[in-house]
Each structure stands twice: as C-alpha cells, then as structure tokens.
C-alpha cells in the first residue's frame, strides 16, 4: 500500500540565503530525478494534508490542532499564538513564536492576564504549549484571518483579522498588544524579544466528517495528529527510519524537522538538519518503494506543492539528470 512522505519547509524561498538555495541532498535528488512529478495547487503542508482529507481552503487549524493535542474541541476556536512584532522603518514585521522561547511559567502569566482582560468578551484562552495558544470564540464571532505561516517575516499591515459580529477583532488585537507589552514578564525578558502580540488565525469549528485517507499517520505536529484522530486513522510517533514502516496500510509520514529552524531564521541549523534528513529518510528509499509499491514525496511550497511519485519502474530511470532542491521550488 502507498506511503506518502511530507517534508515541510525544504523548498527554499526565492529570497532565501544563497547557502539555503544551493543546498544539495544527493539521496533525495537521485529519487526526485527518477520520479513522475506533478503540482498540487495547495500551499503549505497543512493545506496539502487538509485537501487530501476533503477540506477546502478555509481550514479550521485551531480545532484540528486541539484534537491533536487531546483537548476537547466543542465550539468555535481560533489560534492566538504569541509573536514578536518589530517596527522596521515603515513596516511592522511579525516574528514566529519559535524566536521567543517562552517558558511555561512566562506563558501561564501572560495568558492569565489575557484571560482576565477579555473575559467580558466571552473569549476563553488556553495555552497548550508556550508556542501554541488557543481561544474559544462565542458562536458566530470567528473572524476571517491570515495564517501565521503566511504572515511571519512580513509586514502585517493589510493582514489583520476581520470580524463579522459584535467583536471588533482589530481592536482585540491592539488590546492584546497593550496587555502584553506592559506585562512584567516582558519587562524581565530583555534583551530577549518581547512577546508583544498574539496572532489570531485558524478559525472555525471542528470538522464534522473527515475523509479517512490513511490507515496510519506518523507525525509529531498537532495538526497532522488531529487530522489522524478526526479521520479515525491510527496516530503514531515518527519511526527511526523507513524500514520500521510496515506495508499493508496507506501511510502518511510527516517529517517536519526543518520547520523550527526556518521559523527561527537559523539558516545554519536548517542546513545541518537537511543533512540528517537526507541520510535518515532517503538513503534507503529504494527498499521502501519495493515494500510499499508506491511512495510519494510531497514538498510543500507557499502557494503550490510538488508531488514526486515513485514506483518500481522509477529505479530504472538512472539516466535522468539530478537537480538541486531549489530547482524544484
């Protein structure tokens, strides 16, 4: 039965540092050169996984992630992840939660203040981890938002949440910034970046009916685990290597070891992680193809996703030239 391997944040963006754009991964390149290549018009790993399970473009990330975290997801939810906003000339640039490295104690104190401030609006705050904060929203009050992965590293003007009910979401964002900026936690964090805002995104209720696309999902990120649990697939941790994935079930493997380093802007750590990625997952890919019959390598980009399909015939295409990973972006 087929095996799908999703590798988020491997394809370097056009403005990535030269070292990232010139990275060479000999094992993966060999198999990409022999694969049947196609393009899916969905951006990001979550977008591709959601589409495979019958979800549209409006993906309720918060409710799905909470299912992956093992938390009750009744009602409408939204992510409210802590971020650092930095004024850069005439822009306000958003930095990912990964750069903050908040402690559990700092997180509890910050969220307690937000919970108290927004109690009269009916917003129920919950921090499952220092990087993942959630808010239960009153029925009909969920805003339209921009996903965090599209906002980080960019000017957030024009990306603010837009409400449809009584809650003024741009004002709620401003109030969260005032609450956090004046908080004693941030006063003590200097010279570390301040958690001076949240980013609202991923709104909506839990999907009622999710297609069962896979029998087994190997992942550590809460979104993929949530998809597994909501689709009645068996959620399992990452194996040590492909040889531990037994054939017989359609299987999804999500290898997101590069994501944290990309979000932190640490190009050197990202490059080191790609070497481990190539050796651990793609050195013995030929054996995995023999066991599973079909292996697909999914390389998500911001707006489109590259899908490389490999079968037993692929091993005979040794004459095809290899390309750097950036050439597939």
C-alpha positions in Angstrom: 0.0 0.0 0.0 1.2 3.5 -0.7 3.4 5.6 1.5 3.3 9.4 1.4 6.2 11.4 2.9 5.5 15.1 3.5 8.6 17.3 4.1 7.6 20.8 5.0 9.9 23.8 4.7 12.5 22.1 2.5 11.9 24.0 -0.7 13.8 27.4 -0.2 12.0 30.6 -1.0 13.3 32.9 -3.8 14.7 35.3 -1.2 16.3 32.6 1.0 20.1 33.0 1.8 22.4 31.6 -1.0 23.5 28.7 1.2 20.0 27.5 1.5 19.2 27.9 -2.2 22.4 26.0 -3.1 21.9 23.0 -0.7 22.5 19.6 -2.3 20.9 16.4 -1.0 22.3 13.5 -3.0 19.9 10.8 -1.9 16.7 12.8 -2.3 17.9 14.4 -5.6 18.5 10.9 -7.0 14.9 9.8 -6.4 13.4 13.1 -7.5 15.2 12.8 -10.8 13.5 9.4 -11.3 10.0 10.3 -10.2 6.9 11.3 -12.0 6.4 14.9 -10.9 3.2 16.8 -10.6 2.0 20.0 -8.9 -0.9 20.4 -6.4 -2.4 23.8 -6.2 -2.4 23.9 -2.4 0.2 25.8 -0.3 1.9 24.6 2.8 2.0 21.1 4.3 -1.3 21.6 6.2 -3.0 22.8 3.1 -2.0 19.7 1.2 -2.9 17.3 4.0 -6.2 19.1 4.5 -7.1 18.8 0.8 -6.2 15.1 0.8 -8.9 14.7 3.5 -11.6 16.6 1.6 -11.2 20.0 3.4 -11.5 23.3 1.5 -9.3 26.4 1.7 -10.9 27.6 5.0 -9.1 25.2 7.3 -10.1 25.2 11.0 -6.5 24.8 12.2 -7.2 25.6 15.8 -9.9 22.9 16.3 -7.9 20.3 14.4 -4.7 21.1 16.3 -6.6 20.9 19.6 -7.9 17.4 18.6 -4.2 16.5 18.0 -3.4 17.9 21.5 -6.0 15.7 23.1 -8.2 18.7 24.1 -12.0 18.9 23.9 -12.8 21.0 20.8 -16.5 21.7 21.2 -17.4 25.1 19.8 -15.5 27.6 17.6 -11.8 28.0 18.1 -9.0 30.3 16.9 -5.3 30.2 17.3 -3.8 33.1 19.2 -0.1 32.3 19.1 2.3 34.6 20.8 4.5 36.6 18.4 7.1 39.4 18.4 6.2 42.4 16.3 9.1 44.6 15.3 8.8 48.1 13.8 11.1 48.2 10.7 11.1 51.6 9.0 7.5 51.9 7.7 6.5 48.3 8.3 5.6 46.1 11.3 7.2 42.7 10.8 5.9 39.6 12.5 8.3 37.1 14.0 7.3 33.5 14.7 6.6 32.1 18.3 9.8 30.0 17.9 12.0 33.0 18.3 10.5 33.8 21.7 11.5 30.7 23.6 8.9 31.4 26.3 9.0 29.3 29.5 5.9 27.5 30.9 5.8 30.0 33.7 6.0 33.0 31.5 3.3 31.6 29.3 1.0 30.9 32.2 1.4 34.5 33.5 0.8 36.1 30.1 -2.2 34.0 29.3 -3.7 34.7 32.7 -3.6 38.4 32.0 -5.2 38.0 28.6 -7.9 35.7 30.0 -8.8 38.3 32.6 -8.8 41.2 30.1 -11.0 39.5 27.6 -13.4 37.7 29.9 -16.2 40.2 29.3 -16.0 39.4 25.5 -16.6 35.7 26.1 -13.1 34.7 24.8 -11.8 31.7 26.6 -8.0 31.5 26.4 -6.0 28.3 26.7 -2.2 27.7 26.3 -1.4 24.1 25.4 2.3 24.9 25.0 4.5 28.1 25.1 4.1 28.4 21.3 0.5 27.3 20.8 -2.2 29.4 22.3 -5.9 29.0 21.6 -9.2 30.9 22.2 -12.7 29.5 22.2 -14.9 32.1 20.5 -18.6 32.7 21.0 -20.8 31.3 18.3 -20.8 33.4 15.2 -17.9 35.6 16.3 -15.0 33.9 14.5 -13.1 36.4 12.2 -11.5 35.9 8.8 -7.8 35.7 9.3 -4.4 35.2 7.6 -2.5 32.0 8.6 0.6 32.5 10.7 2.9 30.8 8.1 1.9 33.5 5.6 2.4 36.4 8.0 5.7 35.6 9.7 8.6 37.6 8.4 6.3 40.1 6.6 4.7 43.4 7.1 1.3 42.7 8.8 -0.4 45.8 7.6 -3.3 44.5 5.5 -3.3 41.1 7.3 -5.3 42.0 10.3 -8.4 39.8 11.3 -11.8 40.9 10.0 -14.9 40.3 12.1 -18.5 39.6 11.2 -20.1 40.0 14.6 -20.0 42.2 17.6 -16.3 41.6 18.4 -14.0 44.2 16.8 -11.1 41.9 16.1 -8.6 44.6 15.0 -9.3 46.3 18.3 -8.9 43.0 20.1 -5.5 42.6 18.5 -4.5 46.1 19.7 -5.7 45.4 23.2 -3.7 42.1 23.3 -0.6 44.1 22.3 -1.2 46.6 25.0 -1.8 43.9 27.6 1.4 42.0 26.7 3.7 45.0 26.1 3.0 46.3 29.6 3.3 42.9 31.2 6.0 42.3 33.8 7.1 39.1 32.0 8.2 41.2 29.1 9.9 43.7 31.3 12.1 40.9 32.7 12.8 39.2 29.4 15.2 41.9 28.0 17.3 41.5 26.0 15.2 38.6 24.7 12.5 39.5 22.2 9.2 40.5 23.8 6.1 38.5 23.4 4.3 41.8 22.5 1.4 40.5 20.5 -0.7 37.5 19.5 -1.6 36.4 16.0 -5.2 35.3 15.5 -5.6 32.6 12.8 -7.0 29.2 12.0 -10.6 29.9 12.9 -13.6 27.6 12.8 -15.3 24.6 14.5 -14.1 21.0 14.4 -14.9 19.3 11.0 -17.9 17.0 11.4 -16.9 14.5 8.8 -13.3 14.0 7.7 -12.5 11.6 4.9 -10.3 8.6 6.0 -7.4 8.9 3.6 -4.8 6.9 5.6 -4.7 4.0 8.0 -1.6 5.2 9.8 -0.2 8.7 10.3 3.3 9.1 11.7 3.8 12.7 12.9 4.6 14.9 15.9 2.9 18.1 14.9 -0.6 18.6 16.4 -2.3 19.4 13.1 -1.3 16.1 11.5 -2.1 14.2 14.7 -5.5 16.0 14.8 -6.2 15.0 11.2 -5.4 11.4 12.1 -7.7 11.3 15.1 -10.6 13.1 13.4 -10.3 10.8 10.3 -10.1 7.7 12.5 -6.5 6.9 11.4 -4.0 5.4 13.8 -1.7 8.1 15.0 1.9 7.0 15.7 5.2 8.8 16.5 7.9 9.1 14.0 9.8 5.8 13.4 13.6 5.7 13.5 13.6 5.1 9.7 11.5 3.9 6.8 12.4 0.3 7.5 10.1 0.5 10.5 7.0 1.4 8.5 5.3 -1.9 7.6 3.4 -2.2 4.4 -0.3 -3.1 4.3 -1.9 0.3 5.2 -1.9 3.6 3.3 0.5 5.6 5.5 1.3 9.2 5.9 4.7 10.3 7.3 5.2 14.0 8.2 8.9 14.9 8.7 8.9 18.5 10.0 12.4 18.6 11.4 13.2 21.7 9.3 10.3 23.8 10.3 11.5 25.2 13.7 14.8 26.3 12.2 13.2 28.0 9.3 10.8 29.9 11.5 13.6 31.0 13.8 15.6 32.3 10.8 18.5 30.0 11.7 19.9 29.1 8.2 22.9 27.2 9.7 20.7 24.9 11.8 18.4 24.4 8.8 21.3 23.3 6.7 22.6 20.8 9.3 19.1 19.4 9.6 18.8 18.8 5.9 21.9 16.6 6.0 20.3 14.4 8.7 17.0 14.5 6.7 18.7 13.2 3.6 20.5 10.4 5.4 17.8 9.3 7.7 14.8 9.2 5.3 16.1 9.0 1.8 19.2 6.8 1.9 17.2 3.6 1.7 14.2 4.8 -0.2 14.6 2.1 -2.9 13.8 -0.6 -0.3 10.7 1.4 0.8 9.5 1.5 -2.8 9.9 -2.2 -3.1 7.9 -2.8 0.1 5.1 -0.3 -0.4 4.8 -0.4 -4.2 4.3 3.4 -4.5 6.0 6.1 -2.5 5.1 9.8 -2.9 7.4 12.6 -1.7 5.4 15.7 -1.0 7.4 19.0 -1.0 5.0 21.9 0.0 5.7 25.4 -1.1 3.9 28.6 -0.1 1.4 28.5 -3.0 1.9 25.1 -4.6 3.1 21.7 -3.6 5.4 19.4 -5.6 4.5 15.8 -5.6 7.0 13.2 -6.7 5.6 9.7 -7.4 7.9 6.7 -7.3 7.1 3.1 -8.3 9.2 0.0 -9.1 9.8 1.5 -12.6 11.5 4.5 -11.2 14.7 2.7 -10.2 15.4 2.1 -13.9 15.5 5.8 -14.7 19.1 6.2 -13.7 19.9 8.2 -16.8 18.0 11.3 -15.7 20.0 14.3 -14.6 19.8 15.5 -11.0 18.8 19.0 -9.9 19.4 20.9 -6.8 16.5 21.1 -4.4 15.9 24.8 -5.2 15.2 23.9 -8.8 12.0 22.1 -7.7 10.7 25.1 -5.8 
